[in-house]
């Protein structure tokens, strides 16, 4: 362990381990056993020149893709046979090929089982909503970074590539199911007994409004906690003994694991983000831990 390396391990109120390590993810994963991880949820640097605190996000494209191939190779090695890898990646208006170039590297090791579209903002006209009572005249929800261009559309979407070893991993689709608008479907459809249908591969997960970036989101590119939570639930929390995030960031996947009471391991190379993750984990655990009972003397 070098001078930068630091391990922090926490326990949930059910004694479930939540561990974070300040170290390079390739080195960290190389120390894990083969087929030891059930679920991987992560969002790597996109190499689009984002202003991270420590990492350089503008290396030559071929070098970036070779590095991508290396860390995804480690992910594939540590994943269990029926594990799931949820890879969140996006391009930019001037570099739309990037997600598919990253996916090509992943395809050297794993099979693409599902493509999920993470929608961060959406506008729906009343005429497209169907004939349902109580619907607004129109709907516009979510946030995106406006693009000042007459060539490109505002980017309100990112990819989540669901990769597995054989393409045969079973999922718990109703764990993130949505209620039928027409509840009479429960009597008409064989699998509608719970009143839920599968959500499909389009997930609307908005960011919270950010008033002060440095305070509200000190990391320039992190996903909401709901995203990894839904990924883990979709894979199925039952029998999940380890969730891994190679690029910890501000610890959104760790917080999701605390909520779901499943074991977690994450790596981060930036001490600033690592310390911020510590604060978020400790704050979340403080909310879930029962108060200590102290009898009166």
Helices and strands as residue ranges (DSSP letters): E 6-11, E 17-22, H 25-30, E 37-42, H 61-78, E 79-89, H 98-106, E 111-119, E 121-125, G 126-128, E 138-142, E 157-164, G 173-176, E 178-179, H 185-188, E 196-197, E 202-204, H 213-216, H 225-235, E 243-245, H 252-260, E 264-268, H 271-288
